[in-house]
Amino acid sequence: MDAGTLLNDNERLAGLGLDELKQLVGLVEYDPSADPFPVSGWDALVWIVGNAVQTVHYLQSAFGMELVAYSGPETGNRDHHAYVLRSGAARFVIKGAYDPASPLADHHRAHRDGIVDIALAVP
């Protein structure tokens, strides 16, 4: 088995070899043509937090994540801030309410900081 033909782009981006991936996630053979919902990987984890600016700063400082996109009041989004951070193949979308009356603020008041969506990569 050649690692170059088995690994997808995100797996290569993670910098892990075939044996390391097998050990980490247990690679198995399967037929994608028979799969009704072929998931090819993770796209992103979407977080809702109380203070998006502080959370992004922490993730950048502590884990070296790179800011690749931003949406907020400066870009015409009057409801919330949204930051996309990347580290290797991992992508986090950090959202925080800008307006206290927004649905994001309501969700945060009810559930506190946490993952609200898991975006999967599909063909």
C-alpha positions in Angstrom: 0.0 0.0 0.0 1.4 3.3 -1.0 0.6 6.3 1.3 0.5 8.7 -1.7 -2.5 6.9 -3.3 -4.4 6.2 -0.1 -4.2 9.6 1.7 -6.5 12.5 0.8 -5.2 16.1 0.7 -6.3 16.9 4.3 -4.5 13.7 5.6 -1.3 14.7 3.8 -1.7 18.3 5.2 -1.8 16.8 8.7 1.7 15.5 8.2 0.9 12.0 9.3 2.2 8.8 7.5 -0.1 5.9 6.5 1.0 3.8 9.5 0.4 6.7 11.9 -3.1 7.3 10.5 -3.9 3.5 10.7 -2.9 3.6 14.4 -4.7 6.8 15.1 -8.1 6.2 13.4 -8.0 2.6 12.1 -8.1 2.9 8.4 -10.3 0.3 6.8 -11.0 -0.7 3.2 -14.5 0.2 1.9 -16.3 0.7 -1.4 -17.3 4.4 -1.9 -19.6 3.6 -4.8 -21.9 1.6 -2.4 -21.9 4.3 0.3 -25.2 6.4 0.3 -23.5 9.2 2.3 -19.8 9.3 1.5 -18.0 11.4 4.0 -14.5 12.2 2.9 -13.4 14.1 6.0 -14.0 16.9 8.4 -14.5 20.4 7.0 -14.7 22.4 10.2 -15.9 22.6 13.8 -18.2 25.6 14.5 -18.1 27.0 18.0 -20.3 29.6 19.6 -18.5 31.5 22.4 -19.1 34.4 24.7 -16.0 36.3 23.7 -14.9 35.5 20.1 -12.0 37.9 20.1 -10.5 36.5 23.3 -11.0 32.9 22.1 -9.4 33.5 18.8 -6.4 35.3 20.4 -6.0 32.3 22.8 -6.1 29.7 20.0 -3.6 31.7 18.0 -1.3 32.3 20.9 -1.5 28.9 22.6 -1.8 26.6 19.6 -0.4 28.7 16.7 -3.6 28.6 14.7 -3.7 30.8 11.6 -6.6 33.3 11.0 -7.8 32.7 7.4 -11.1 34.5 7.3 -13.2 37.0 9.3 -16.8 38.3 9.2 -18.2 41.0 11.5 -19.6 44.5 11.6 -16.7 45.9 9.5 -17.7 43.5 6.7 -21.4 44.1 6.9 -22.4 41.3 9.4 -24.2 43.3 12.1 -25.3 40.2 14.1 -22.0 38.5 15.1 -18.3 38.0 14.7 -17.1 34.9 12.9 -13.4 33.9 12.6 -12.0 30.9 10.7 -8.8 29.5 12.1 -6.7 26.8 10.6 -3.9 24.6 11.9 -2.9 21.9 9.4 -6.0 20.1 8.3 -8.0 21.3 11.3 -10.4 24.3 10.8 -12.4 26.0 13.6 -15.1 28.6 13.0 -15.4 30.7 16.1 -18.7 32.8 16.3 -19.6 35.3 19.0 -22.6 37.5 19.2 -22.2 41.2 18.5 -25.8 42.1 19.2 -27.2 41.0 22.6 -30.6 40.3 20.9 -29.1 37.9 18.3 -30.0 34.2 18.1 -26.3 33.4 18.8 -26.5 35.3 22.1 -29.6 33.4 23.1 -27.9 30.1 22.3 -24.9 31.1 24.3 -27.0 32.1 27.3 -28.7 28.8 27.2 -25.7 26.5 26.5 -22.5 28.5 27.2 -19.4 28.0 25.0 -19.3 24.9 22.8 -19.5 23.3 19.4 -22.8 24.0 17.6 -22.0 22.4 14.3 -19.8 19.8 12.7 -19.2 20.4 9.0 -18.3 17.3 7.1 -16.5 17.2 3.7 -18.4 15.3 1.0 -17.9 14.9 -2.7 
